[in-house]
Amino acid sequence: MSQPSSRRRFVVAVLASFAAGLSQASVGSDDEPVRLTFRDLAPASPKQRFSEQVLALNGRRVRLTGYMAQSEQPLEGAFFLCPVPTFLDEGGGGTGDLPPDSVRVTVPSLAGRPVPFAARPVEVTGRLDLGYRDEPDGQVSWVRLTVDAVGGVTGSPTQ
């Protein structure tokens, strides 16, 4: 077998450099959850809410680690995951205290019941859903994760 041509080596080197520069969010198979970070969810530009890499993950399984927002009035079957510890004072601003990159996490197995709060970081694995949505409970969300099993939230009292 002959050595790769210099042109072929150049193409391979360019592709390797490009792949190394991509976010971790762009790597993974459809079955394996892709590691996502809150940095990945930051607006791509003033005119584009999500990067192309994050848009490509819409509907796929992802894994995200963050902090459960502590609420005076917890949501039923859901919570907000944030990059930093957050307390929601619903008496005044409602969810106005949420960081802009917070993610609504739905736990179907706890529908109709509050998700127990965990003060430590939690890792969530589930289906990513992007885009503006008015939720049935009156909340609004841009980024949602629906956990795909009871064990989809690790590090929380739901286990």
N, C-alpha and C positions, 0 to 999 in steps of 0.2 A: 504494500500500500504506500502511495507516495505521500510526501510531506504536504500539509496544507499550503496553498498558494499565499503569497503576501497579501493579496486582496482579501482572501478569505479570513486570514488572521486579523486584518484590519477591521473587517465587519464584525467578527467575533469580539474583538476588543471594544469596539464602539457599543455593541449591544450589552456587553458586560458592564461597561461604565454607566450606561443608561439605567440598567436594572439596579445597579448598586445605589444610584441616586434616588430611586423611587422609594416612597414610603412603604413601610411594612404592610400597610393596608392593601397594597396591590398584589400581595403574594398569597397563594393558597388555592386548594381545590374547592369545588362546590360543597363537598361533604365536610371537610375540615374547617373549623371556624378560623377566620382571619383575625389576627391581632389588630385592633383598632385603638387609637389613642385620641384624647380630646384635641390634641394638636392637629390630627388628621381632619377633625370636624370643623376647624376654624374656617371662616369664609375664605374662598379662593381669591376673591377680589371684591371690590365694592359692588360690582354688577353680577357676580356669580356666587351664590350661597355655598355651593359644594364644589370641591375639586373633581376632576374627571375620575380620579382613582376612587374617591368615595362614591360617586354616582355609579360606578361600575359594581359596587358592592350592594347596591339596593336590592333587597330580596334575598340576600345571602346570609349565611350564618357568620356572626362576628363575635369577638370576645373583647370586652371593655372593662377596665378597672377604674373605680372611682369611689366617691362617697355618697351614701344615701342622704338626700336632703331631709332634714328633720322638720316635720310639719306639726303645727298645733292641731290641725285637722287632717290626719293622714288620708290619702286617697284609698279607695277600696280596690284591691287587686292590682295596684300599681304604685310606683314611686318615681321620684326624679333622681337620676344619677348625675353627680357633679364632679368637676375636677378638684374641688376643694370642699372641706366641710362647710355646709350651708344650713342656716335655720330660716324657715319660712314663717313670717308673722302674717297669717292670713287676715287678721283683724284690720290691717291697714292696706298694704300693697299687694296682698294675695301672692301670686307667684312672681311678682315684680322683683323679688330678692334673688331669684334664680340667676346663676351665671348664664350668659347668652348661649354657651355651648352645652347646656344641660340636656340630658337625654331622658325621655319618658320610658320607663321600663314597665311592661305589663307582665304580670305573673298569673296566667290563666287558672292555675290550680288554687289561687287565693281570691278568685272573683267573689265580690261581695264582702270581702273581709280585708282589714288593713294588713299591709305587709309589715311584719315586726321590724322595728328600726335597729340598725347596727351602726355603732359609732366608729367602727374601724373600716378600712377600705374593703370593698367587696368586688368580686369579679363576676361579671354577667356574661352569659353566653346565650345568644338567641338570634332571631331574624331581624335584620336591619330594614327599617321602613323610613324613607325620606320624603319630605315635602310638608307643606302646611296642612294642618288638620285641626278642626274643631272637635274636641273629644266629647263623648256623651256626658261627662261630668262637668262640662262647662269650661274646662281648661283648653289651652291651645298648645300644640306641639309642632316642632319642625323635624325632630329626630326621635324615632321610636325603636325600641328593641322589645321583642316578645320572646320571653324565655321559652325554650323548647322542652324543658323538663323541670321537675321539682328541684333538681340539683343545678339548675341553670344559674342560680345565684349562690356563689361560694363565699364563705366568710360572713354570712348573715345568719340570724336565728331561724331562717326558714328551712334549714337543713335538718 
